[in-house]
Amino acid sequence: MSGATPSHASPGTTITRGLAFGDMSTDPTARTPSFARVSLAIMTSGREANLLGNIHGGEIMKLADSTAGAVAQRHSGGPAVTAAMDEMAFLEPVHVGDIVRTFAQVNWAGTSSMEIGVRVETQPWNDPSTSALHVASAYFVFVAIDADGRSRAVPPLLPETPDEVRRMREAEIRRSHRLAKRQEIETGRRSSG
């Protein structure tokens, strides 16, 4: 089977729509998760501290959203806006002086929306021998928009590794749960109104 090989794919790669190990319809616009992957880092200070002396969770959310936004822009090739934060789990506190690193990539791409997964890690600023600590994970939904603010098409996602296939499958589960929840809420409102 022949297929296009965009500049971001390795030579000999056939780009397909859907799962890399499944649907074999060729799509030359598909992009791999590594194409748009982004990492950002900051060093925290007392300005971001909460009353307990730890970094305020909202600051971590903002950094995660900024990282996810850069990924969405790269994958979609233009402006994209946060439509939802599906989930954010805080696993450990972040301390003043920690170096905070975010790692993000596209987990799933639909017609105009994308799920971006973000992992947040910290490390003390003064001890490079300390292993990075996983402190938070988040899943954002972004929608690509045109100059008039209307949704526009995004390239399909081509996972390359078993981990990326797993991420796509789990993103599809989260999406189906979001849609089912919305449908059930709307049905309940119509029947009670």
DOSE-262107 format. One record per atom (N, C-alpha, C): residue number from 1; residue in three letters; atom name; y, z negated, x negated. Coordinates in steps of 0.1 Angstrom, whole numbers, plus 5000, padded with zeros to 4 digits. Example, Ala and Ser with C-alpha at 12.3 -4.5 7.8 and 13.67 -1.06 7.14 Angstrom:
<tivos>
- 1_ala_N_4943_4922_4868
- 1_ala_CA_4955_4922_4877
- 1_ala_C_4967_4922_4868
- 2_ser_N_4978_4929_4872
- 2_ser_CA_4989_4929_4863
- 2_ser_C_5000_4921_4871
</tivos>
This chain:
<tivos>
- 1_met_N_4988_5000_4992
- 1_met_CA_5000_5000_5000
- 1_met_C_5012_5000_4991
- 2_ser_N_5022_5008_4994
- 2_ser_CA_5034_5009_4986
- 2_ser_C_5045_5001_4993
- 3_gly_N_5055_4996_4986
- 3_gly_CA_5066_4988_4991
- 3_gly_C_5077_4988_4981
- 4_ala_N_5089_4984_4986
- 4_ala_CA_5101_4984_4978
- 4_ala_C_5100_4971_4969
- 5_thr_N_5106_4972_4957
- 5_thr_CA_5107_4961_4949
- 5_thr_C_5122_4958_4946
- 6_pro_N_5128_4949_4953
- 6_pro_CA_5142_4946_4951
- 6_pro_C_5145_4940_4937
- 7_ser_N_5157_4940_4932
- 7_ser_CA_5160_4935_4919
- 7_ser_C_5156_4920_4917
- 8_his_N_5155_4912_4927
- 8_his_CA_5151_4898_4926
- 8_his_C_5136_4896_4926
- 9_ala_N_5128_4906_4928
- 9_ala_CA_5114_4904_4929
- 9_ala_C_5108_4909_4915
- 10_ser_N_5097_4904_4912
- 10_ser_CA_5090_4908_4899
- 10_ser_C_5084_4922_4901
- 11_pro_N_5083_4930_4890
- 11_pro_CA_5078_4943_4891
- 11_pro_C_5064_4943_4898
- 12_gly_N_5061_4953_4906
- 12_gly_CA_5048_4953_4912
- 12_gly_C_5047_4945_4925
- 13_thr_N_5058_4938_4929
- 13_thr_CA_5058_4929_4941
- 13_thr_C_5060_4938_4953
- 14_thr_N_5052_4937_4963
- 14_thr_CA_5054_4944_4976
- 14_thr_C_5060_4933_4985
- 15_ile_N_5071_4937_4991
- 15_ile_CA_5078_4927_4999
- 15_ile_C_5073_4930_5014
- 16_thr_N_5069_4919_5020
- 16_thr_CA_5064_4920_5034
- 16_thr_C_5071_4910_5043
- 17_arg_N_5072_4913_5055
- 17_arg_CA_5078_4904_5065
- 17_arg_C_5067_4894_5069
- 18_gly_N_5071_4881_5070
- 18_gly_CA_5061_4871_5074
- 18_gly_C_5055_4865_5062
- 19_leu_N_5044_4859_5064
- 19_leu_CA_5037_4852_5054
- 19_leu_C_5032_4862_5043
- 20_ala_N_5033_4857_5031
- 20_ala_CA_5029_4866_5019
- 20_ala_C_5014_4869_5020
- 21_phe_N_5006_4860_5026
- 21_phe_CA_4992_4863_5026
- 21_phe_C_4987_4868_5040
- 22_gly_N_4997_4871_5048
- 22_gly_CA_4993_4875_5062
- 22_gly_C_4998_4889_5065
- 23_asp_N_5008_4890_5074
- 23_asp_CA_5014_4902_5079
- 23_asp_C_5018_4912_5067
- 24_met_N_5013_4924_5067
- 24_met_CA_5016_4933_5056
- 24_met_C_5026_4944_5059
- 25_ser_N_5034_4942_5069
- 25_ser_CA_5044_4952_5072
- 25_ser_C_5055_4952_5061
- 26_thr_N_5058_4962_5054
- 26_thr_CA_5067_4963_5043
- 26_thr_C_5081_4961_5048
- 27_asp_N_5089_4952_5041
- 27_asp_CA_5103_4950_5045
- 27_asp_C_5111_4949_5031
- 28_pro_N_5118_4959_5027
- 28_pro_CA_5125_4959_5014
- 28_pro_C_5136_4949_5014
- 29_thr_N_5141_4944_5025
- 29_thr_CA_5152_4934_5025
- 29_thr_C_5147_4920_5023
- 30_ala_N_5134_4917_5024
- 30_ala_CA_5129_4903_5023
- 30_ala_C_5133_4897_5009
- 31_arg_N_5135_4884_5010
- 31_arg_CA_5139_4876_4998
- 31_arg_C_5130_4865_4996
- 32_thr_N_5127_4862_4984
- 32_thr_CA_5118_4850_4981
- 32_thr_C_5127_4837_4981
- 33_pro_N_5120_4826_4983
- 33_pro_CA_5128_4813_4982
- 33_pro_C_5135_4811_4969
- 34_ser_N_5129_4816_4958
- 34_ser_CA_5136_4814_4945
- 34_ser_C_5149_4822_4944
- 35_phe_N_5150_4833_4952
- 35_phe_CA_5162_4841_4951
- 35_phe_C_5175_4833_4954
- 36_ala_N_5174_4824_4963
- 36_ala_CA_5186_4816_4967
- 36_ala_C_5186_4801_4963
- 37_arg_N_5176_4797_4956
- 37_arg_CA_5174_4783_4953
- 37_arg_C_5187_4778_4945
- 38_val_N_5191_4766_4948
- 38_val_CA_5203_4760_4942
- 38_val_C_5200_4745_4939
- 39_ser_N_5207_4740_4928
- 39_ser_CA_5207_4726_4925
- 39_ser_C_5221_4722_4922
- 40_leu_N_5226_4711_4927
- 40_leu_CA_5239_4706_4924
- 40_leu_C_5237_4692_4919
- 41_ala_N_5247_4687_4911
- 41_ala_CA_5247_4673_4906
- 41_ala_C_5261_4667_4906
- 42_ile_N_5261_4654_4908
- 42_ile_CA_5273_4646_4907
- 42_ile_C_5270_4633_4901
- 43_met_N_5280_4626_4896
- 43_met_CA_5279_4612_4891
- 43_met_C_5287_4604_4901
- 44_thr_N_5280_4594_4907
- 44_thr_CA_5287_4586_4918
- 44_thr_C_5296_4576_4912
- 45_ser_N_5305_4572_4920
- 45_ser_CA_5315_4562_4916
- 45_ser_C_5317_4552_4927
- 46_gly_N_5326_4542_4925
- 46_gly_CA_5329_4532_4935
- 46_gly_C_5336_4538_4947
- 47_arg_N_5342_4549_4946
- 47_arg_CA_5349_4556_4957
- 47_arg_C_5339_4559_4969
- 48_glu_N_5326_4562_4965
- 48_glu_CA_5316_4565_4975
- 48_glu_C_5308_4553_4980
- 49_ala_N_5311_4541_4975
- 49_ala_CA_5303_4529_4979
- 49_ala_C_5305_4524_4993
- 50_asn_N_5295_4519_4999
- 50_asn_CA_5296_4512_5012
- 50_asn_C_5298_4497_5009
- 51_leu_N_5298_4489_5020
- 51_leu_CA_5300_4475_5019
- 51_leu_C_5290_4467_5011
- 52_leu_N_5278_4473_5010
- 52_leu_CA_5267_4467_5002
- 52_leu_C_5267_4470_4988
- 53_gly_N_5277_4479_4984
- 53_gly_CA_5278_4483_4970
- 53_gly_C_5269_4495_4966
- 54_asn_N_5262_4501_4976
- 54_asn_CA_5254_4513_4973
- 54_asn_C_5263_4525_4978
- 55_ile_N_5258_4537_4974
- 55_ile_CA_5265_4549_4978
- 55_ile_C_5263_4551_4993
- 56_his_N_5273_4554_5000
- 56_his_CA_5273_4556_5015
- 56_his_C_5264_4568_5018
- 57_gly_N_5255_4566_5028
- 57_gly_CA_5246_4577_5032
- 57_gly_C_5253_4590_5036
- 58_gly_N_5265_4588_5041
- 58_gly_CA_5273_4600_5045
- 58_gly_C_5277_4609_5033
- 59_glu_N_5279_4602_5022
- 59_glu_CA_5282_4610_5010
- 59_glu_C_5270_4618_5005
- 60_ile_N_5258_4612_5006
- 60_ile_CA_5246_4619_5003
- 60_ile_C_5243_4631_5012
- 61_met_N_5246_4628_5025
- 61_met_CA_5244_4639_5035
- 61_met_C_5254_4651_5032
- 62_lys_N_5266_4647_5029
- 62_lys_CA_5276_4658_5026
- 62_lys_C_5272_4666_5014
- 63_leu_N_5267_4660_5003
- 63_leu_CA_5262_4667_4992
- 63_leu_C_5250_4676_4995
- 64_ala_N_5241_4670_5003
- 64_ala_CA_5229_4678_5008
- 64_ala_C_5233_4690_5016
- 65_asp_N_5243_4688_5025
- 65_asp_CA_5248_4699_5033
- 65_asp_C_5255_4710_5025
- 66_ser_N_5263_4706_5015
- 66_ser_CA_5269_4715_5006
- 66_ser_C_5259_4724_4998
- 67_thr_N_5249_4717_4994
- 67_thr_CA_5238_4724_4986
- 67_thr_C_5231_4734_4995
- 68_ala_N_5228_4729_5007
- 68_ala_CA_5221_4738_5017
- 68_ala_C_5230_4750_5021
- 69_gly_N_5243_4747_5022
- 69_gly_CA_5252_4758_5025
- 69_gly_C_5252_4769_5015
- 70_ala_N_5252_4765_5002
- 70_ala_CA_5252_4775_4991
- 70_ala_C_5239_4783_4992
- 71_val_N_5228_4777_4995
- 71_val_CA_5215_4784_4996
- 71_val_C_5216_4794_5008
- 72_ala_N_5221_4789_5019
- 72_ala_CA_5222_4798_5031
- 72_ala_C_5231_4810_5029
- 73_gln_N_5242_4808_5022
- 73_gln_CA_5251_4819_5018
- 73_gln_C_5244_4829_5009
- 74_arg_N_5237_4824_4999
- 74_arg_CA_5230_4833_4990
- 74_arg_C_5219_4841_4997
- 75_his_N_5210_4834_5005
- 75_his_CA_5199_4841_5012
- 75_his_C_5205_4851_5021
- 76_ser_N_5215_4848_5029
- 76_ser_CA_5220_4857_5040
- 76_ser_C_5229_4867_5035
- 77_gly_N_5235_4865_5023
- 77_gly_CA_5244_4875_5017
- 77_gly_C_5258_4874_5023
- 78_gly_N_5262_4863_5029
- 78_gly_CA_5275_4861_5035
- 78_gly_C_5277_4848_5041
- 79_pro_N_5287_4846_5049
- 79_pro_CA_5290_4833_5055
- 79_pro_C_5278_4828_5064
- 80_ala_N_5276_4815_5063
- 80_ala_CA_5266_4808_5071
- 80_ala_C_5271_4794_5074
- 81_val_N_5269_4789_5086
- 81_val_CA_5274_4776_5091
- 81_val_C_5262_4767_5094
- 82_thr_N_5265_4754_5093
- 82_thr_CA_5255_4744_5096
- 82_thr_C_5254_4744_5112
- 83_ala_N_5242_4746_5117
- 83_ala_CA_5240_4746_5131
- 83_ala_C_5233_4732_5135
- 84_ala_N_5225_4727_5127
- 84_ala_CA_5218_4714_5130
- 84_ala_C_5213_4708_5117
- 85_met_N_5212_4695_5117
- 85_met_CA_5205_4688_5107
- 85_met_C_5192_4683_5114
- 86_asp_N_5181_4689_5111
- 86_asp_CA_5169_4686_5118
- 86_asp_C_5164_4672_5115
- 87_glu_N_5165_4668_5102
- 87_glu_CA_5160_4655_5098
- 87_glu_C_5165_4651_5085
- 88_met_N_5168_4638_5083
- 88_met_CA_5172_4634_5069
- 88_met_C_5165_4620_5068
- 89_ala_N_5158_4618_5058
- 89_ala_CA_5151_4605_5055
- 89_ala_C_5157_4600_5042
- 90_phe_N_5162_4588_5043
- 90_phe_CA_5166_4580_5031
- 90_phe_C_5155_4572_5026
- 91_leu_N_5150_4574_5014
- 91_leu_CA_5139_4567_5009
- 91_leu_C_5142_4555_5000
- 92_glu_N_5153_4556_4993
- 92_glu_CA_5158_4546_4983
- 92_glu_C_5173_4545_4983
- 93_pro_N_5179_4534_4980
- 93_pro_CA_5194_4534_4979
- 93_pro_C_5198_4541_4966
- 94_val_N_5210_4547_4967
- 94_val_CA_5217_4553_4956
- 94_val_C_5228_4543_4951
- 95_his_N_5228_4541_4938
- 95_his_CA_5237_4531_4932
- 95_his_C_5249_4537_4926
- 96_val_N_5260_4530_4925
- 96_val_CA_5272_4534_4918
- 96_val_C_5268_4537_4904
- 97_gly_N_5273_4549_4899
- 97_gly_CA_5269_4553_4885
- 97_gly_C_5257_4561_4884
- 98_asp_N_5249_4563_4895
- 98_asp_CA_5238_4572_4894
- 98_asp_C_5242_4586_4893
- 99_ile_N_5234_4594_4886
- 99_ile_CA_5236_4609_4887
- 99_ile_C_5227_4613_4898
- 100_val_N_5233_4620_4908
- 100_val_CA_5226_4625_4920
- 100_val_C_5224_4640_4918
- 101_arg_N_5212_4644_4920
- 101_arg_CA_5209_4658_4919
- 101_arg_C_5202_4663_4933
- 102_thr_N_5207_4674_4938
- 102_thr_CA_5201_4680_4950
- 102_thr_C_5194_4693_4946
- 103_phe_N_5183_4695_4952
- 103_phe_CA_5175_4708_4950
- 103_phe_C_5172_4714_4964
- 104_ala_N_5176_4726_4966
- 104_ala_CA_5175_4732_4979
- 104_ala_C_5169_4746_4979
- 105_gln_N_5162_4750_4989
- 105_gln_CA_5157_4763_4991
- 105_gln_C_5155_4767_5005
- 106_val_N_5154_4780_5008
- 106_val_CA_5151_4784_5022
- 106_val_C_5136_4781_5024
- 107_asn_N_5133_4774_5035
- 107_asn_CA_5119_4772_5039
- 107_asn_C_5114_4782_5050
- 108_trp_N_5124_4787_5058
- 108_trp_CA_5120_4796_5069
- 108_trp_C_5133_4804_5072
- 109_ala_N_5131_4817_5076
- 109_ala_CA_5142_4825_5081
- 109_ala_C_5138_4833_5093
- 110_gly_N_5146_4832_5103
- 110_gly_CA_5144_4839_5116
- 110_gly_C_5153_4851_5117
- 111_thr_N_5158_4854_5129
- 111_thr_CA_5166_4866_5131
- 111_thr_C_5180_4864_5125
- 112_ser_N_5186_4852_5128
- 112_ser_CA_5200_4849_5123
- 112_ser_C_5200_4835_5117
- 113_ser_N_5190_4827_5119
- 113_ser_CA_5190_4813_5114
- 113_ser_C_5180_4811_5103
- 114_met_N_5182_4800_5095
- 114_met_CA_5174_4797_5084
- 114_met_C_5172_4782_5083
- 115_glu_N_5161_4777_5079
- 115_glu_CA_5159_4763_5076
- 115_glu_C_5160_4761_5061
- 116_ile_N_5168_4752_5057
- 116_ile_CA_5170_4749_5043
- 116_ile_C_5165_4735_5040
- 117_gly_N_5156_4734_5031
- 117_gly_CA_5151_4720_5027
- 117_gly_C_5158_4716_5015
- 118_val_N_5162_4703_5015
- 118_val_CA_5169_4697_5004
- 118_val_C_5162_4684_4999
- 119_arg_N_5160_4683_4986
- 119_arg_CA_5155_4671_4980
- 119_arg_C_5166_4665_4972
- 120_val_N_5167_4652_4973
- 120_val_CA_5178_4644_4966
- 120_val_C_5171_4635_4956
- 121_glu_N_5175_4635_4943
- 121_glu_CA_5170_4626_4933
- 121_glu_C_5181_4620_4926
- 122_thr_N_5178_4608_4920
- 122_thr_CA_5188_4601_4912
- 122_thr_C_5182_4596_4899
- 123_gln_N_5191_4594_4890
- 123_gln_CA_5188_4588_4877
- 123_gln_C_5200_4580_4872
- 124_pro_N_5198_4569_4866
- 124_pro_CA_5209_4561_4861
- 124_pro_C_5217_4569_4850
- 125_trp_N_5230_4569_4851
- 125_trp_CA_5238_4577_4842
- 125_trp_C_5236_4573_4827
- 126_asn_N_5232_4561_4824
- 126_asn_CA_5232_4556_4811
- 126_asn_C_5218_4555_4805
- 127_asp_N_5208_4560_4812
- 127_asp_CA_5194_4559_4807
- 127_asp_C_5186_4572_4810
- 128_pro_N_5187_4581_4801
- 128_pro_CA_5180_4594_4803
- 128_pro_C_5165_4593_4802
- 129_ser_N_5160_4581_4797
- 129_ser_CA_5145_4579_4796
- 129_ser_C_5139_4575_4810
- 130_thr_N_5148_4571_4819
- 130_thr_CA_5143_4567_4832
- 130_thr_C_5139_4580_4840
- 131_ser_N_5128_4580_4846
- 131_ser_CA_5124_4591_4855
- 131_ser_C_5133_4593_4867
- 132_ala_N_5135_4605_4871
- 132_ala_CA_5142_4608_4883
- 132_ala_C_5135_4601_4895
- 133_leu_N_5143_4596_4904
- 133_leu_CA_5138_4589_4916
- 133_leu_C_5141_4597_4929
- 134_his_N_5131_4601_4937
- 134_his_CA_5133_4608_4949
- 134_his_C_5139_4598_4959
- 135_val_N_5151_4601_4963
- 135_val_CA_5158_4591_4972
- 135_val_C_5160_4596_4986
- 136_ala_N_5160_4609_4989
- 136_ala_CA_5162_4614_5002
- 136_ala_C_5157_4629_5003
- 137_ser_N_5153_4632_5016
- 137_ser_CA_5150_4646_5019
- 137_ser_C_5156_4650_5032
- 138_ala_N_5160_4662_5033
- 138_ala_CA_5167_4667_5046
- 138_ala_C_5163_4681_5049
- 139_tyr_N_5164_4685_5062
- 139_tyr_CA_5162_4698_5067
- 139_tyr_C_5173_4702_5075
- 140_phe_N_5180_4713_5071
- 140_phe_CA_5192_4718_5078
- 140_phe_C_5189_4731_5084
- 141_val_N_5195_4734_5095
- 141_val_CA_5194_4748_5101
- 141_val_C_5208_4754_5100
- 142_phe_N_5208_4766_5094
- 142_phe_CA_5221_4773_5092
- 142_phe_C_5220_4786_5100
- 143_val_N_5231_4791_5105
- 143_val_CA_5232_4804_5112
- 143_val_C_5242_4812_5104
- 144_ala_N_5238_4825_5101
- 144_ala_CA_5246_4834_5094
- 144_ala_C_5256_4840_5104
- 145_ile_N_5269_4841_5100
- 145_ile_CA_5279_4846_5109
- 145_ile_C_5286_4858_5103
- 146_asp_N_5292_4866_5112
- 146_asp_CA_5300_4877_5107
- 146_asp_C_5315_4873_5107
- 147_ala_N_5324_4883_5104
- 147_ala_CA_5338_4880_5103
- 147_ala_C_5344_4875_5116
- 148_asp_N_5337_4877_5128
- 148_asp_CA_5342_4873_5141
- 148_asp_C_5336_4860_5145
- 149_gly_N_5327_4854_5136
- 149_gly_CA_5321_4841_5140
- 149_gly_C_5308_4843_5148
- 150_arg_N_5304_4855_5150
- 150_arg_CA_5291_4857_5158
- 150_arg_C_5279_4858_5148
- 151_ser_N_5268_4854_5153
- 151_ser_CA_5256_4854_5145
- 151_ser_C_5253_4868_5140
- 152_arg_N_5247_4869_5128
- 152_arg_CA_5243_4882_5123
- 152_arg_C_5229_4880_5117
- 153_ala_N_5222_4891_5114
- 153_ala_CA_5209_4891_5109
- 153_ala_C_5208_4886_5095
- 154_val_N_5197_4880_5092
- 154_val_CA_5194_4875_5078
- 154_val_C_5181_4882_5073
- 155_pro_N_5180_4883_5060
- 155_pro_CA_5168_4889_5055
- 155_pro_C_5156_4880_5058
- 156_pro_N_5144_4886_5060
- 156_pro_CA_5132_4878_5062
- 156_pro_C_5129_4870_5049
- 157_leu_N_5121_4860_5050
- 157_leu_CA_5117_4852_5038
- 157_leu_C_5103_4856_5034
- 158_leu_N_5101_4858_5021
- 158_leu_CA_5088_4861_5015
- 158_leu_C_5083_4850_5006
- 159_pro_N_5075_4840_5011
- 159_pro_CA_5070_4830_5002
- 159_pro_C_5061_4836_4992
- 160_glu_N_5061_4830_4980
- 160_glu_CA_5053_4835_4969
- 160_glu_C_5042_4826_4965
- 161_thr_N_5043_4813_4967
- 161_thr_CA_5034_4803_4963
- 161_thr_C_5027_4796_4974
- 162_pro_N_5016_4790_4973
- 162_pro_CA_5010_4782_4983
- 162_pro_C_5020_4771_4988
- 163_asp_N_5028_4765_4979
- 163_asp_CA_5037_4755_4984
- 163_asp_C_5048_4761_4993
- 164_glu_N_5053_4773_4990
- 164_glu_CA_5063_4779_4998
- 164_glu_C_5057_4783_5011
- 165_val_N_5044_4787_5012
- 165_val_CA_5038_4791_5024
- 165_val_C_5037_4778_5033
- 166_arg_N_5033_4767_5026
- 166_arg_CA_5032_4754_5033
- 166_arg_C_5046_4750_5039
- 167_arg_N_5056_4752_5031
- 167_arg_CA_5070_4748_5036
- 167_arg_C_5074_4757_5048
- 168_met_N_5070_4770_5048
- 168_met_CA_5073_4779_5059
- 168_met_C_5066_4774_5071
- 169_arg_N_5053_4771_5070
- 169_arg_CA_5045_4766_5081
- 169_arg_C_5051_4754_5087
- 170_glu_N_5054_4744_5079
- 170_glu_CA_5060_4731_5084
- 170_glu_C_5074_4734_5090
- 171_ala_N_5082_4743_5085
- 171_ala_CA_5095_4746_5091
- 171_ala_C_5093_4752_5105
- 172_glu_N_5082_4761_5106
- 172_glu_CA_5079_4767_5119
- 172_glu_C_5075_4756_5129
- 173_ile_N_5068_4745_5125
- 173_ile_CA_5065_4734_5134
- 173_ile_C_5077_4727_5138
- 174_arg_N_5086_4724_5128
- 174_arg_CA_5099_4717_5132
- 174_arg_C_5107_4725_5142
- 175_arg_N_5107_4738_5140
- 175_arg_CA_5115_4747_5149
- 175_arg_C_5109_4747_5163
- 176_ser_N_5096_4748_5164
- 176_ser_CA_5090_4747_5177
- 176_ser_C_5092_4734_5184
- 177_his_N_5092_4723_5176
- 177_his_CA_5095_4710_5182
- 177_his_C_5110_4709_5187
- 178_arg_N_5119_4715_5179
- 178_arg_CA_5133_4715_5183
- 178_arg_C_5135_4723_5196
- 179_leu_N_5129_4735_5197
- 179_leu_CA_5130_4743_5209
- 179_leu_C_5123_4737_5221
- 180_ala_N_5112_4730_5219
- 180_ala_CA_5105_4724_5230
- 180_ala_C_5113_4712_5235
- 181_lys_N_5119_4704_5226
- 181_lys_CA_5127_4693_5230
- 181_lys_C_5139_4698_5238
- 182_arg_N_5146_4708_5233
- 182_arg_CA_5158_4713_5240
- 182_arg_C_5154_4718_5254
- 183_gln_N_5142_4725_5255
- 183_gln_CA_5138_4730_5268
- 183_gln_C_5135_4719_5278
- 184_glu_N_5128_4708_5273
- 184_glu_CA_5125_4697_5281
- 184_glu_C_5138_4689_5286
- 185_ile_N_5147_4688_5277
- 185_ile_CA_5160_4682_5281
- 185_ile_C_5167_4690_5292
- 186_glu_N_5168_4703_5290
- 186_glu_CA_5175_4712_5299
- 186_glu_C_5168_4712_5313
- 187_thr_N_5154_4711_5313
- 187_thr_CA_5147_4711_5325
- 187_thr_C_5149_4698_5332
- 188_gly_N_5149_4687_5325
- 188_gly_CA_5152_4674_5331
- 188_gly_C_5166_4673_5337
- 189_arg_N_5176_4679_5330
- 189_arg_CA_5190_4679_5336
- 189_arg_C_5191_4687_5348
- 190_arg_N_5184_4698_5349
- 190_arg_CA_5184_4707_5361
- 190_arg_C_5178_4700_5373
- 191_ser_N_5167_4693_5370
- 191_ser_CA_5159_4687_5381
- 191_ser_C_5166_4674_5386
- 192_ser_N_5174_4667_5377
- 192_ser_CA_5181_4655_5382
- 192_ser_C_5195_4657_5387
- 193_gly_N_5200_4670_5386
- 193_gly_CA_5213_4673_5389
- 193_gly_C_5214_4678_5403
</tivos>
